[in-house]
Every structure is written in structure tokens, then in C-alpha cells.
Amino acid sequence: MAKKSSIRLIAISALIVSIPLVTFMLEGLIIAGDDTIFHLSRIRSIATEFQFPIYMFPDWNRGLGSPAAIFYPSLFFYVPAIFWAIKIPRAIVFDGFLISLIFFAGFFSYLGFRRILKSKFLGGIAASIYISQGYFLFDLYNRCALGEVLAMIFLPLAISIPRKKIFESVLIFSAILESHILTAAITLPFLIRFNWKILAWILGINAFFIVPFCYEYFSIDVLIKYIYTNPLSEKVWEISSDKFLNSIGLIGILILIGAIFERGKIFWISFSLSILFAIMSTEFFPWNFVESIFPGVTTIQFPWRFMMFYSITSSIAATIILDRIFTRKFLIIIFCILNSIFAMKTASEYDKPFFLIEDNPFEILNADYIVSEIGFEQLYRWRDGIDSFVDSRITSVNHTQGKTIIEFKDVHGFLTLPILYYEGYEIRDESGKILPIRESPKHLIEVEIESGSKIEVEYRGLILFDVATTISLVTLIIFIWRWKKCRSE
């Protein structure tokens, strides 16, 4: 009975905090979050090319291309891409995807919270509070940071896994890794717990993503290495006091009051960690000192992302306090529903929706994963037509199904293509012959033309990438076989 009431509460809370998205979807609108265009473009590109794994988005940056799929895990984005490919209205695809993330976060976090709190009912309460937390909804509605939102679906379950649960640890960490690599970097030490068997399984199953990512990250001086997100400052707290911090404040006040009376071990662990994670997200934490001991630690941009972990621990602490305050379960349920309504009203004020143009592609300009020497300024100059990156001998450039068809005239020798150079491109002439290529001084592709007036450009990746994909497939088959064998025993 407790399980059914918990599931109902989670479903009600998820529906309440989804109301703005449901409204937008019915009206054909989408939320204007910070990363909306980025993720819409990812879904569109995956739907257009639909290959697995995907490495390159050739039509990004005005056709210059972007290896964003190498640097940003895309596994879960294949789901909305399927619906996009079969011509479901884009507002339904995108808003529906976001709504599903809220429900999945509720149900998956419930599995983790009920294990931590040793109660199905309290697990449901914690899950309801979790999906109503300010940072979760801020990520969803304001930032549209879908990688973090996906990772937050699995985090409560991750921290609840017993040490001996090797197979569960591998699956959950793989899900986090395929959601958001920065969150995975933070949680890796906790999940593997110096168990090298877990680490080996993780590396093997996810080799198809890990190997290309590591190869490109360490072989190319990409711009993302120099982008740093500052911790939450006093100014940010002031600006966000009427939005981001409202939901955090409600739960925060609850656990602070509870700390006066509560003496339970689980409460004090979660309460102490909540304080720690909140401070680690701000400028009050000595990040400069940490950087001096571990050089480069802050370059992965995570300081204020510790609010993800605050959301987990504060949800646990708040649940324990509610269980102490109210003697009747229905009063706790009412509190959670009111908290969800309050969170929904706060989230609905984050941003204004905008119309999604169904027929036009998105103009995506993403410099994070290009060579740092090019930089934002040069990319913007190319975009605005201040500098030309198109060889005057090229007459047409067309993108289709992951390939770029380039036509030209009067060429014998090297031709500079309006495509950024990355290892793994393959260029064929009209007869199907593979042509030699090299990198130009501006990091564009130069191809040697012998004859003809048309070439076909396709990113095929490296042999190393194909080997990694094979390793992932073989490891996954062995992993499933071992898992079934252990369960039968």
C-alpha cells in the first residue's frame, strides 16, 4: 500500500511541476532556456544522420562542422530523435522529452531514496521533494541543461548502491556517464570505490564514447578546456533570490529548523552534507586553494554543480523532518503537493516560451569544441561574413544524410573546403576514389583534386573509434551473460 501511495504522490508531483511544459506543448511552444537551441540542434542532427555512434554534426557552425557528439554523450537523445525523424511535431518531441525526464527523475530517485530511508513511503516523499527542488527545475526550465537533468535522474540511485552490487553500479554509472560527463567525473570515485572490476566493466561498455572523447580531448587544444564557470557569488544569490533560491530556501529552512531537534544519524549525515555541498557551490568555498593543490580541477566547470548533490541530501533531511513533525501521513503528502505547486509557480517565471518554427533549420553556432586557436571571435567573423572561409572556386555546398556534396570549377591541386579539419574525414571524387587531405593554416580541410567537378565529404571517424565500438558491443554481451548467470545462481 505504501508503494502505491508513493507512486501516486510522485506522479502527482511530476505532473504539477510539468504543467508549464504541458501548456507549452499544447500551444506548440517550447521553453526558451539557455541551451534550448543547442539540444534541439543535437536532436535534429541525430535524427537526420541516425547512425550509432554519432561523432560529427556536419551542418553546425554554418557548415563548418562540430564534433559536439564526441565531447557530449548522446545516447539518450536517440529517443526524441526517433520521434523527430518520423515527423512528430517538434514542440511535442522536445516538450514531451522534458516532461518524461521529470517523471523518470521521480521514479528512479524513489528507488534510491527508499533504499536510503528504508521506507517505501518516505522514499516517495523524498522523490517528490527532489523533483520539486529549485536546482532541478532551474536546470530544466531556465538553463535547459538536459545533460545535468538526465544525470540527476540516476544520482539518488547511485548513492544508494551497496558496495557488493557490482552489476547495478556499472549500469547506473554508465547511465550517468552517457548523460553528462562532468557529473560522471564527480561521481566516479564514489561509485567504483576502488573496485577495479567495476571500473573495467564501465570502461569496456562505454568505450564507444570514452575512447573518441579522450582521443579528441587530449589530441586537440579545444576551446572547452579554457571555459570556466564561476561558483555562485553573492551577486548571483541576490539576482536569483526571487527565483532560483525560493525553492531551495523552503526546504533549507525546514531542515535548519529540524536540526534544532533531530538527533538521528541519517539526518545529521544528510544535513551536514547539504551544508557542505551548498558552500562548495559558492565563492565562499576555497576553490583557489583546492586549485593550488590539484591544478586544473576547476577547469571542468563544476563548482556550482554541487547543487545537484545538495538537492539529494537536503531532500533526505527534509523527509526525515517531515516524518517527525507530522503524525499523519496525509499531512506529509499535502505538504509535498503544496511544495510542488510552489516550485511549479516559481519555475514558470524563469523564462518566456517562444514559437518553434517547424520548417526552418536552426542556426547553431557552437565554438566550445573547435580548436582554441580559432576562438569565438574568428568564428563570429566567419558567421557575420567579415572573413570568407569559402574558396571562390566552390560553386555549391549541400548537406544530406551526414554527407556534404561540394561542387567546384577550374581546380587542379589543393582546394580549401569550408569545413573544419578533424581526423576521420573521408573525401571521394565522382569515381569513388579517396582523395588525400591535409589541414590548412586556418584549420580547414584542404583536399587534393586531380579531376572532376564534385566531391563527397563524410566524417567516418578513426579505426580506433571502430575498435572501441566493437569492444563496447562485446563487453555488453559478456556483461549481460554474466548478469543473467549471477541472477540464476
Protein Blocks (a to p, Z undefined) as FASTA:
>chain_A
ZZmmmmmmmmmmmmmmmmmmmmmmmnopacddfklmmmmmmmmmmmmnopaddfbdfkgg
hhnopaklmmpccklmmmmmmmmmnopafklmmmmmmmmmmmmmmmmmmmmmmmmnopak
lmmmmmmmmmmpfklmmmmmmnopaklmmmmmmmmmmmmpcfklmmlmmmmmmmmmmmom
mlmmmmmmmmnnopaklmmmmmmmmmmmmmmmmmmmmmpccfklmgccddddfklmmmmm
mmmmmmmmmmmmmmmmmmmmpccfklmmmmmmmmmmmmmmpmkbcfklmmmmmghklmno
pmmmmmmmmmmmmmmmmmmmmmmmpmbfklmmmmmmmmmmmmmmmmmmmpccddddfkbc
cddddfklgcfklommlmmmmmnomaccbdfkbmbdcdeehiacdddehiacjdddfbdc
dehiacddfkopacdddddfkopacdddfbdjbdcdddebjfklmmmmmmmmmmmmmmmm
mmmmmmmZZ
